[in-house]
Amino acid sequence: MQELAIYGGEKTRTKPFPSRRDIGLEELKEVAEVIWSGQLNRVGGTKVSNFEKEFAKLYGVEYAVASASGTASIHIALGALNFDPGSEVITGPISDMGSIIPILYQGLIPIFADVDPKTYALDPEDVKRKISERTKAIMAIHLFGLADKLDELKKIAKDYNLYLIEDTSQAHLAEYKGKLAGTIGNIGCFSLQQSKQMTTGDGGMTIFQDKELYERGTLFSDKAWPRSGPSKDRGYLFLAMNYRMTELQGAVGLAQLKKVRNIVERRRKIGEKLNKLIQEEVDGVNPPYIPSYCKHSFWLYPITLDEEKIKVPPEVFNEALNAEGIPSSFGYIKKPLYLYPVLKDKITFGNSHYPFNLPEARKVSYKEGDCPNAESLLKKIITIPINEFYDEVDIEDIIRALKKVSSYYEQKN
Ligand SMILES: Cc1ncc(COP(=O)(O)O)c(C=O)c1O
């Protein structure tokens, strides 16, 4: 048996994996045009508005609003929906806190439903259980690049008269039953942060099916200051944010949009190849489960271990992989979102605990055990970063390291 690198054996992989993204001359050319124009703000520029139009076209929807971040893109969705404070949004507990922050800032209460143990999508049955008379929306989070359970969630939304928001930050161009993730619910939100399938460094995009919601979302992203029509006196029509994307980001976004199909195809090929090789060659490791009607877009590559075969804890397995030269991480986030101080201890505005202190709000508390599947998954998932520049050797090295570590820990038991 080969000695593991963690115990002094030879490393499987000595050179770093590609970290560069598909960003280059095309982006430079677009950005140069912005610099030479001297117009860096989107008001009066063309790049951001063109980026919105092209993004909407790529997704086959009518309307898109660009913004400063994925967090902002979700805030714009909620600002457009304009629910009364104390209303509830049901969502998943495995995500970046950027999914939840806008809910709280809008005076809304996040209610967590558990996830499906196989695809990590919101569990429709648990969503149903969590609906109250204050529920106004469901927000699905398409983790790691996979969107699932959307028919079921859409039906629940229809039956209970709720909106369905899709947090598609990690799942650009993922597909569910032939439809693009982000276009199935009422509103789709995207992060364009550096690590995502396409990026503007930081940035966000909110796509809408409905014109009125889009118009309010546009205003919400720009201090409710109508930029055209009769109300040119700044308007300030309601409480809203400045989430405007800059022309520099819009320029990068335009160039990235031309590449994102190809980027996702390359990532999909790499992800699917890893799935195939793990299934064929690596005992004790479960590749991500992809239902036949889904196309994954592989923001990260998540694996779990077969606990019957690999008796060491996943943290140890992950450390061994790291020692082999694979930059994997254990757990994604270390605990479900509701166990972080902002939610568990309701650390929000001063000592108010707003919005949880609102008389209109139902009293909620968050505690361990609320979403057992999510809690158990976070103690199991190991994520392996991949990107469009990984080649055959990179894939081989990941497989060799997985094989080496899994067979070592299988035989040790
Ligand atoms: C699922 C999800 N939602 C929201 C966000 C927030 O996006 P941003 O960091 O661009 O604000 C992220 C960022 O990683 C995310 O992965």
The ligand as an ORCA input file, in Angstrom:
! r2SCAN-3c Opt
* xyz 0 1
  C     -25.888     30.570     -3.189
  C     -25.328     31.937     -2.968
  N     -26.165     32.956     -2.728
  C     -25.727     34.211     -2.546
  C     -24.379     34.500     -2.580
  C     -23.933     35.912     -2.354
  O     -23.271     36.405     -3.475
  P     -22.192     37.580     -3.355
  O     -21.031     37.042     -2.596
  O     -21.885     37.912     -4.774
  O     -22.863     38.702     -2.640
  C     -23.460     33.493     -2.845
  C     -22.022     33.785     -2.899
  O     -21.169     32.957     -2.828
  C     -23.937     32.172     -3.032
  O     -23.095     31.153     -3.289
*
